Amino acid sequence: FTLEPKKLVLANTHERIGLCRNVAGWLSNVSGLARLGLNVVGSNLVSPGFGEDEPTTLTLELYNFLDKPIKIYSGMRICHLVLFEVLTKSSIGYDELVGTYSHQSEARSSQYFQEMQEESDDE
C-alpha cells in the first residue's frame, strides 16, 4: 500500500484484542517511522473493556506528513501497544458503555456526529 503525501487513511490491525475492565492500552508510533514522516496514531487510548465481548481489531489513523509517498506493507510493525493495569476496575466496559467501534473487522469512519445526533434526539 502506498500512502500518498498529506493524506489520511484508516487501517485495521491484523491483531484482535480483548481487554478486561482493569486493563487499558496506549498506542504509540514506532520512532523510526515517525522520523520518516509517518504518524500512525491519532487517538492513543484503548479503553478498559475494549473487545471484552469479542476480540476486535484496532483502527489506526495513518497520516503521511511528507511530500513523498510512503510504502506500507502488510504485516509491517508500525505501532506499539502498551498495556497497563488501572487501579480501579471499570464498572462498565467499553463494549457495554459505548461500543461504537466494538466487533469491527474493517476500519470504520468516525461515528462521532451520528452519536451526537442520536443523543440530541433523545433529549
FENBEL-V22703 format. One record per pair of residues at least 24 apart in sequence whose C-alpha atoms are under 10 Angstrom apart, sorted by the first residue. I is the first residue (numbers start at 0). J is the second residue. D is the distance in whole Angstrom. If there is no record, write none. Layout:
i->I j->J d->D
i->I j->J d->D
//
This chain:
i->0 j->68 d->10
i->0 j->69 d->8
i->0 j->70 d->6
i->0 j->71 d->5
i->0 j->72 d->6
i->0 j->73 d->8
i->1 j->63 d->10
i->1 j->68 d->6
i->1 j->69 d->6
i->1 j->70 d->4
i->1 j->71 d->6
i->1 j->72 d->9
i->2 j->37 d->9
i->2 j->61 d->8
i->2 j->62 d->8
i->2 j->63 d->7
i->2 j->65 d->10
i->2 j->67 d->9
i->2 j->68 d->6
i->2 j->69 d->5
i->2 j->70 d->6
i->2 j->71 d->7
i->3 j->62 d->9
i->3 j->63 d->7
i->3 j->64 d->9
i->3 j->65 d->9
i->3 j->66 d->8
i->3 j->67 d->7
i->3 j->68 d->4
i->3 j->69 d->7
i->3 j->70 d->9
i->4 j->36 d->9
i->4 j->37 d->10
i->4 j->62 d->8
i->4 j->63 d->5
i->4 j->64 d->6
i->4 j->65 d->5
i->4 j->66 d->5
i->4 j->67 d->5
i->4 j->68 d->5
i->4 j->69 d->8
i->5 j->36 d->10
i->5 j->37 d->10
i->5 j->62 d->7
i->5 j->63 d->5
i->5 j->64 d->5
i->5 j->65 d->7
i->5 j->66 d->7
i->5 j->67 d->9
i->5 j->68 d->9
i->6 j->61 d->8
i->6 j->62 d->6
i->6 j->63 d->6
i->6 j->64 d->8
i->6 j->65 d->9
i->6 j->68 d->9
i->7 j->38 d->9
i->7 j->39 d->10
i->7 j->60 d->7
i->7 j->61 d->6
i->7 j->62 d->5
i->7 j->63 d->7
i->7 j->64 d->9
i->8 j->39 d->10
i->8 j->58 d->10
i->8 j->59 d->8
i->8 j->60 d->6
i->8 j->61 d->5
i->8 j->62 d->7
i->8 j->63 d->9
i->8 j->106 d->9
i->8 j->108 d->10
i->9 j->39 d->9
i->9 j->58 d->6
i->9 j->59 d->6
i->9 j->60 d->5
i->9 j->61 d->6
i->9 j->62 d->9
i->9 j->105 d->9
i->9 j->106 d->6
i->9 j->107 d->8
i->9 j->108 d->8
i->9 j->109 d->10
i->10 j->39 d->9
i->10 j->56 d->10
i->10 j->57 d->8
i->10 j->58 d->6
i->10 j->59 d->5
i->10 j->60 d->7
i->10 j->61 d->7
i->10 j->105 d->8
i->10 j->106 d->6
i->10 j->107 d->9
i->11 j->55 d->10
i->11 j->56 d->6
i->11 j->57 d->6
i->11 j->58 d->4
i->11 j->59 d->6
i->11 j->60 d->9
i->11 j->103 d->9
i->11 j->104 d->8
i->11 j->105 d->6
i->11 j->106 d->5
i->11 j->107 d->9
i->12 j->55 d->9
i->12 j->56 d->6
i->12 j->57 d->6
i->12 j->58 d->7
i->12 j->59 d->7
i->12 j->73 d->10
i->12 j->74 d->9
i->12 j->76 d->10
i->12 j->77 d->10
i->12 j->78 d->10
i->12 j->104 d->9
i->12 j->105 d->9
i->12 j->106 d->9
i->13 j->55 d->10
i->13 j->56 d->7
i->13 j->57 d->8
i->13 j->58 d->10
i->13 j->73 d->9
i->13 j->74 d->7
i->13 j->75 d->10
i->13 j->104 d->9
i->14 j->54 d->9
i->14 j->55 d->8
i->14 j->56 d->6
i->14 j->57 d->8
i->14 j->74 d->10
i->15 j->50 d->8
i->15 j->53 d->9
i->15 j->54 d->5
i->15 j->55 d->5
i->15 j->56 d->4
i->15 j->57 d->7
i->15 j->102 d->10
i->15 j->103 d->9
i->15 j->104 d->9
i->16 j->49 d->8
i->16 j->50 d->6
i->16 j->51 d->8
i->16 j->53 d->8
i->16 j->54 d->5
i->16 j->55 d->5
i->16 j->56 d->6
i->16 j->57 d->8
i->17 j->47 d->9
i->17 j->48 d->7
i->17 j->49 d->6
i->17 j->50 d->4
i->17 j->51 d->5
i->17 j->52 d->7
i->17 j->53 d->7
i->17 j->54 d->4
i->17 j->55 d->7
i->17 j->56 d->9
i->17 j->94 d->10
i->17 j->101 d->10
i->18 j->45 d->9
i->18 j->46 d->8
i->18 j->47 d->6
i->18 j->48 d->5
i->18 j->49 d->5
i->18 j->50 d->6
i->18 j->51 d->5
i->18 j->52 d->9
i->18 j->53 d->10
i->18 j->54 d->8
i->18 j->55 d->10
i->18 j->82 d->9
i->18 j->92 d->9
i->18 j->93 d->9
i->19 j->46 d->10
i->19 j->47 d->6
i->19 j->48 d->5
i->19 j->49 d->7
i->19 j->50 d->8
i->19 j->51 d->6
i->19 j->52 d->9
i->19 j->84 d->10
i->19 j->88 d->9
i->19 j->89 d->9
i->19 j->92 d->8
i->19 j->93 d->10
i->20 j->46 d->8
i->20 j->47 d->5
i->20 j->48 d->4
i->20 j->49 d->8
i->20 j->51 d->8
i->20 j->84 d->9
i->20 j->85 d->8
i->20 j->87 d->9
i->20 j->88 d->5
i->20 j->89 d->5
i->20 j->90 d->7
i->20 j->91 d->7
i->20 j->92 d->6
i->20 j->93 d->8
i->21 j->46 d->10
i->21 j->47 d->6
i->21 j->48 d->8
i->21 j->83 d->8
i->21 j->84 d->6
i->21 j->85 d->5
i->21 j->86 d->7
i->21 j->87 d->7
i->21 j->88 d->4
i->21 j->89 d->6
i->21 j->90 d->9
i->21 j->92 d->9
i->22 j->46 d->8
i->22 j->47 d->5
i->22 j->48 d->7
i->22 j->49 d->9
i->22 j->82 d->7
i->22 j->83 d->6
i->22 j->84 d->5
i->22 j->85 d->6
i->22 j->86 d->9
i->22 j->87 d->10
i->22 j->88 d->8
i->22 j->89 d->9
i->23 j->47 d->5
i->23 j->48 d->8
i->23 j->49 d->8
i->23 j->80 d->10
i->23 j->81 d->8
i->23 j->82 d->6
i->23 j->83 d->6
i->23 j->84 d->6
i->23 j->85 d->7
i->23 j->89 d->10
i->24 j->49 d->9
i->24 j->79 d->10
i->24 j->80 d->6
i->24 j->81 d->5
i->24 j->82 d->4
i->24 j->83 d->6
i->24 j->84 d->9
i->24 j->85 d->10
i->25 j->79 d->8
i->25 j->80 d->6
i->25 j->81 d->5
i->25 j->82 d->6
i->25 j->83 d->8
i->26 j->57 d->10
i->26 j->59 d->9
i->26 j->78 d->7
i->26 j->79 d->6
i->26 j->80 d->5
i->26 j->81 d->6
i->26 j->82 d->9
i->27 j->77 d->9
i->27 j->78 d->6
i->27 j->79 d->5
i->27 j->80 d->7
i->27 j->81 d->8
i->28 j->76 d->10
i->28 j->77 d->7
i->28 j->78 d->5
i->28 j->79 d->6
i->28 j->80 d->9
i->29 j->76 d->8
i->29 j->77 d->6
i->29 j->78 d->5
i->29 j->79 d->7
i->30 j->77 d->9
i->30 j->78 d->9
i->30 j->79 d->10
i->31 j->77 d->9
i->32 j->69 d->10
i->32 j->76 d->10
i->32 j->77 d->7
i->32 j->78 d->9
i->33 j->63 d->9
i->33 j->64 d->9
i->33 j->77 d->9
i->33 j->78 d->10
i->34 j->64 d->10
i->35 j->63 d->9
i->35 j->64 d->9
i->35 j->65 d->8
i->35 j->69 d->9
i->36 j->62 d->8
i->36 j->63 d->6
i->36 j->64 d->5
i->36 j->65 d->5
i->36 j->66 d->9
i->36 j->67 d->9
i->36 j->68 d->10
i->36 j->69 d->8
i->37 j->61 d->7
i->37 j->62 d->6
i->37 j->63 d->5
i->37 j->64 d->6
i->37 j->65 d->8
i->37 j->68 d->10
i->37 j->69 d->8
i->37 j->71 d->10
i->37 j->77 d->9
i->38 j->62 d->5
i->38 j->63 d->6
i->38 j->64 d->7
i->38 j->77 d->9
i->38 j->78 d->9
i->39 j->63 d->9
i->39 j->77 d->7
i->39 j->78 d->7
i->39 j->79 d->10
i->40 j->77 d->10
i->40 j->78 d->8
i->40 j->79 d->10
i->43 j->80 d->9
i->44 j->80 d->10
i->44 j->81 d->10
i->45 j->80 d->9
i->45 j->81 d->10
i->45 j->82 d->9
i->45 j->93 d->9
i->46 j->89 d->9
i->46 j->92 d->8
i->46 j->93 d->6
i->46 j->94 d->9
i->47 j->83 d->10
i->47 j->84 d->9
i->47 j->85 d->8
i->47 j->88 d->8
i->47 j->89 d->7
i->47 j->90 d->10
i->47 j->91 d->9
i->47 j->92 d->6
i->47 j->93 d->6
i->47 j->94 d->9
i->48 j->88 d->10
i->48 j->89 d->8
i->48 j->90 d->10
i->48 j->91 d->8
i->48 j->92 d->4
i->48 j->93 d->5
i->48 j->94 d->6
i->48 j->95 d->8
i->48 j->96 d->9
i->48 j->98 d->10
i->49 j->92 d->7
i->49 j->93 d->5
i->49 j->94 d->6
i->49 j->95 d->9
i->49 j->96 d->10
i->49 j->97 d->9
i->49 j->98 d->8
i->49 j->100 d->9
i->49 j->101 d->7
i->49 j->102 d->9
i->50 j->92 d->9
i->50 j->93 d->8
i->50 j->94 d->6
i->50 j->95 d->10
i->50 j->98 d->9
i->50 j->100 d->9
i->50 j->101 d->6
i->50 j->102 d->7
i->50 j->103 d->9
i->51 j->92 d->7
i->51 j->93 d->8
i->51 j->94 d->7
i->51 j->95 d->9
i->51 j->101 d->9
i->51 j->102 d->10
i->52 j->92 d->9
i->52 j->93 d->10
i->52 j->94 d->7
i->52 j->95 d->9
i->52 j->98 d->10
i->52 j->101 d->8
i->52 j->102 d->8
i->53 j->94 d->9
i->53 j->101 d->8
i->53 j->102 d->6
i->53 j->103 d->10
i->54 j->101 d->8
i->54 j->102 d->7
i->54 j->103 d->9
i->54 j->104 d->10
i->55 j->100 d->9
i->55 j->101 d->6
i->55 j->102 d->5
i->55 j->103 d->6
i->55 j->104 d->7
i->55 j->105 d->10
i->56 j->100 d->9
i->56 j->101 d->8
i->56 j->102 d->8
i->56 j->103 d->6
i->56 j->104 d->6
i->56 j->105 d->8
i->56 j->106 d->9
i->57 j->100 d->9
i->57 j->101 d->9
i->57 j->103 d->8
i->57 j->104 d->9
i->57 j->105 d->9
i->57 j->106 d->8
i->58 j->100 d->9
i->58 j->103 d->9
i->58 j->104 d->9
i->58 j->105 d->8
i->58 j->106 d->6
i->58 j->107 d->8
i->58 j->108 d->9
i->59 j->106 d->8
i->60 j->106 d->9
//
